[in-house]
Amino acid sequence: QVQLAESGGGLVQPGGSLRLSCAASGSFLSINDMAWYRQAPGKQRELVALVFTGDRTNYVDSVKGRFTISRDNAKNTVSLQMNSLNPDDTAVYYCYAQAVVKTTSVRILQVWGQGTQVTVSS
């Protein structure tokens, strides 16, 4: 089995910064794509940032220039540095990863973290 452990959420004032971290653990051969999603009250879950195995990244337009996603392949972790936060960033943030596992055959599992609350308010 594969699990994702998230940390770093909390309450921050507008204009402040937070860094979210996510670590994969369990039995797997490797991790492919990793991403951060978020879901605000009354809204659908959206992809915030994506990092591929070759470190290429994609961001939703609303966070470009403010958020930075990065990964450490040796530690099987992904982080999201969030700067210049505003109240619209308030949401539950979810870590996502594609884990390559092998039982009788090689498979790719889509794994989700439990979510961590980010609240931007004065």
Short mmCIF file of the C-alpha atoms (twelve columns), coordinates in Angstrom:
data_MODEL
# 
_entry.id   MODEL 
# 
loop_
_atom_site.group_PDB 
_atom_site.id 
_atom_site.type_symbol 
_atom_site.label_atom_id 
_atom_site.label_alt_id 
_atom_site.label_comp_id 
_atom_site.label_asym_id 
_atom_site.label_seq_id 
_atom_site.Cartn_x 
_atom_site.Cartn_y 
_atom_site.Cartn_z 
_atom_site.pdbx_PDB_model_num 
ATOM 1   C CA . GLN A 1   0.000   0.000  0.000   1 
ATOM 2   C CA . VAL A 2   1.014   3.622  -0.553  1 
ATOM 3   C CA . GLN A 3   0.184   6.586  1.648   1 
ATOM 4   C CA . LEU A 4   0.723   10.338 1.362   1 
ATOM 5   C CA . ALA A 5   1.365   12.357 4.505   1 
ATOM 6   C CA . GLU A 6   0.724   16.107 4.278   1 
ATOM 7   C CA . SER A 7   1.875   18.898 6.568   1 
ATOM 8   C CA . GLY A 8   2.227   22.668 6.674   1 
ATOM 9   C CA . GLY A 9   -1.351  23.907 6.562   1 
ATOM 10  C CA . GLY A 10  -2.706  26.506 8.930   1 
ATOM 11  C CA . LEU A 11  -3.907  30.071 9.381   1 
ATOM 12  C CA . VAL A 12  -2.014  32.910 7.727   1 
ATOM 13  C CA . GLN A 13  -2.667  36.616 7.155   1 
ATOM 14  C CA . PRO A 14  -3.169  38.052 3.661   1 
ATOM 15  C CA . GLY A 15  0.187   38.620 2.001   1 
ATOM 16  C CA . GLY A 16  1.814   35.919 4.079   1 
ATOM 17  C CA . SER A 17  3.415   32.644 3.101   1 
ATOM 18  C CA . LEU A 18  3.019   28.956 3.815   1 
ATOM 19  C CA . ARG A 19  4.856   25.866 2.670   1 
ATOM 20  C CA . LEU A 20  3.037   22.576 2.258   1 
ATOM 21  C CA . SER A 21  4.914   19.293 2.236   1 
ATOM 22  C CA . CYS A 22  3.892   15.782 1.262   1 
ATOM 23  C CA . ALA A 23  5.806   12.534 1.686   1 
ATOM 24  C CA . ALA A 24  5.027   9.203  0.062   1 
ATOM 25  C CA . SER A 25  5.532   6.027  2.045   1 
ATOM 26  C CA . GLY A 26  4.781   2.345  1.667   1 
ATOM 27  C CA . SER A 27  5.668   -0.186 -0.984  1 
ATOM 28  C CA . PHE A 28  6.297   1.196  -4.446  1 
ATOM 29  C CA . LEU A 29  8.923   1.143  -7.156  1 
ATOM 30  C CA . SER A 30  8.869   4.839  -8.014  1 
ATOM 31  C CA . ILE A 31  6.698   7.948  -8.175  1 
ATOM 32  C CA . ASN A 32  5.673   9.512  -11.464 1 
ATOM 33  C CA . ASP A 33  3.664   12.759 -11.540 1 
ATOM 34  C CA . MET A 34  2.960   14.627 -8.303  1 
ATOM 35  C CA . ALA A 35  0.514   17.466 -7.789  1 
ATOM 36  C CA . TRP A 36  -1.373  19.694 -5.404  1 
ATOM 37  C CA . TYR A 37  -5.130  20.163 -5.674  1 
ATOM 38  C CA . ARG A 38  -7.429  22.354 -3.614  1 
ATOM 39  C CA . GLN A 39  -11.119 22.566 -2.869  1 
ATOM 40  C CA . ALA A 40  -12.826 25.635 -1.443  1 
ATOM 41  C CA . PRO A 41  -16.296 25.521 0.151   1 
ATOM 42  C CA . GLY A 42  -18.991 25.257 -2.500  1 
ATOM 43  C CA . LYS A 43  -16.488 24.810 -5.310  1 
ATOM 44  C CA . GLN A 44  -15.129 21.887 -7.277  1 
ATOM 45  C CA . ARG A 45  -11.676 20.527 -6.638  1 
ATOM 46  C CA . GLU A 46  -9.112  22.132 -8.937  1 
ATOM 47  C CA . LEU A 47  -5.571  21.329 -9.937  1 
ATOM 48  C CA . VAL A 48  -3.248  23.966 -8.498  1 
ATOM 49  C CA . ALA A 49  0.210   22.789 -9.491  1 
ATOM 50  C CA . LEU A 50  1.715   19.757 -11.196 1 
ATOM 51  C CA . VAL A 51  5.301   18.555 -11.379 1 
ATOM 52  C CA . PHE A 52  6.398   15.809 -13.744 1 
ATOM 53  C CA . THR A 53  9.217   13.322 -13.290 1 
ATOM 54  C CA . GLY A 54  11.582  15.537 -15.278 1 
ATOM 55  C CA . ASP A 55  10.779  18.523 -12.990 1 
ATOM 56  C CA . ARG A 56  8.684   20.341 -15.589 1 
ATOM 57  C CA . THR A 57  5.805   22.171 -13.890 1 
ATOM 58  C CA . ASN A 58  2.327   23.478 -14.659 1 
ATOM 59  C CA . TYR A 59  0.267   25.958 -12.645 1 
ATOM 60  C CA . VAL A 60  -3.264  27.222 -12.681 1 
ATOM 61  C CA . ASP A 61  -3.279  30.843 -13.848 1 
ATOM 62  C CA . SER A 62  -4.464  32.226 -10.521 1 
ATOM 63  C CA . VAL A 63  -1.295  31.123 -8.690  1 
ATOM 64  C CA . LYS A 64  1.378   31.718 -11.332 1 
ATOM 65  C CA . GLY A 65  4.168   33.853 -9.954  1 
ATOM 66  C CA . ARG A 66  3.077   33.230 -6.366  1 
ATOM 67  C CA . PHE A 67  3.269   29.453 -5.877  1 
ATOM 68  C CA . THR A 68  6.169   27.119 -6.579  1 
ATOM 69  C CA . ILE A 69  5.943   23.339 -6.680  1 
ATOM 70  C CA . SER A 70  9.067   21.225 -6.279  1 
ATOM 71  C CA . ARG A 71  9.971   17.609 -5.651  1 
ATOM 72  C CA . ASP A 72  12.781  15.609 -4.116  1 
ATOM 73  C CA . ASN A 73  12.965  12.267 -5.867  1 
ATOM 74  C CA . ALA A 74  15.428  10.824 -3.352  1 
ATOM 75  C CA . LYS A 75  13.001  11.495 -0.494  1 
ATOM 76  C CA . ASN A 76  9.787   10.910 -2.481  1 
ATOM 77  C CA . THR A 77  8.415   14.260 -1.384  1 
ATOM 78  C CA . VAL A 78  6.688   17.192 -3.023  1 
ATOM 79  C CA . SER A 79  6.338   20.715 -1.651  1 
ATOM 80  C CA . LEU A 80  4.246   23.754 -2.470  1 
ATOM 81  C CA . GLN A 81  5.684   27.133 -1.525  1 
ATOM 82  C CA . MET A 82  2.830   29.646 -1.367  1 
ATOM 83  C CA . ASN A 83  3.627   33.364 -1.269  1 
ATOM 84  C CA . SER A 84  1.474   36.495 -1.404  1 
ATOM 85  C CA . LEU A 85  -1.519  34.555 -0.155  1 
ATOM 86  C CA . ASN A 86  -4.978  36.068 -0.413  1 
ATOM 87  C CA . PRO A 87  -8.378  34.976 0.939   1 
ATOM 88  C CA . ASP A 88  -9.233  33.307 -2.377  1 
ATOM 89  C CA . ASP A 89  -6.503  30.769 -1.626  1 
ATOM 90  C CA . THR A 90  -8.464  29.488 1.371   1 
ATOM 91  C CA . ALA A 91  -9.218  25.818 0.758   1 
ATOM 92  C CA . VAL A 92  -8.402  22.269 1.705   1 
ATOM 93  C CA . TYR A 93  -5.238  21.324 -0.143  1 
ATOM 94  C CA . TYR A 94  -4.697  17.735 -1.267  1 
ATOM 95  C CA . CYS A 95  -1.490  16.028 -2.272  1 
ATOM 96  C CA . TYR A 96  -1.659  13.664 -5.248  1 
ATOM 97  C CA . ALA A 97  0.833   11.179 -6.633  1 
ATOM 98  C CA . GLN A 98  1.078   8.427  -9.203  1 
ATOM 99  C CA . ALA A 99  2.835   5.476  -7.588  1 
ATOM 100 C CA . VAL A 100 4.343   2.648  -9.610  1 
ATOM 101 C CA . VAL A 101 3.791   -0.614 -7.740  1 
ATOM 102 C CA . LYS A 102 4.397   -4.257 -8.496  1 
ATOM 103 C CA . THR A 103 2.565   -7.313 -7.254  1 
ATOM 104 C CA . THR A 104 2.130   -9.888 -10.001 1 
ATOM 105 C CA . SER A 105 2.446   -7.098 -12.538 1 
ATOM 106 C CA . VAL A 106 3.428   -3.451 -12.717 1 
ATOM 107 C CA . ARG A 107 0.594   -1.015 -12.022 1 
ATOM 108 C CA . ILE A 108 0.180   2.710  -11.493 1 
ATOM 109 C CA . LEU A 109 -1.857  3.766  -8.473  1 
ATOM 110 C CA . GLN A 110 -3.462  7.165  -8.052  1 
ATOM 111 C CA . VAL A 111 -2.876  8.110  -4.430  1 
ATOM 112 C CA . TRP A 112 -4.405  11.003 -2.480  1 
ATOM 113 C CA . GLY A 113 -3.501  12.595 0.807   1 
ATOM 114 C CA . GLN A 114 -6.103  13.288 3.473   1 
ATOM 115 C CA . GLY A 115 -6.048  17.042 2.890   1 
ATOM 116 C CA . THR A 116 -4.745  19.956 4.930   1 
ATOM 117 C CA . GLN A 117 -6.622  23.181 5.660   1 
ATOM 118 C CA . VAL A 118 -5.194  26.507 4.511   1 
ATOM 119 C CA . THR A 119 -7.013  29.591 5.770   1 
ATOM 120 C CA . VAL A 120 -6.009  33.107 4.700   1 
ATOM 121 C CA . SER A 121 -7.657  35.704 6.905   1 
ATOM 122 C CA . SER A 122 -6.888  38.770 8.976   1 
# 
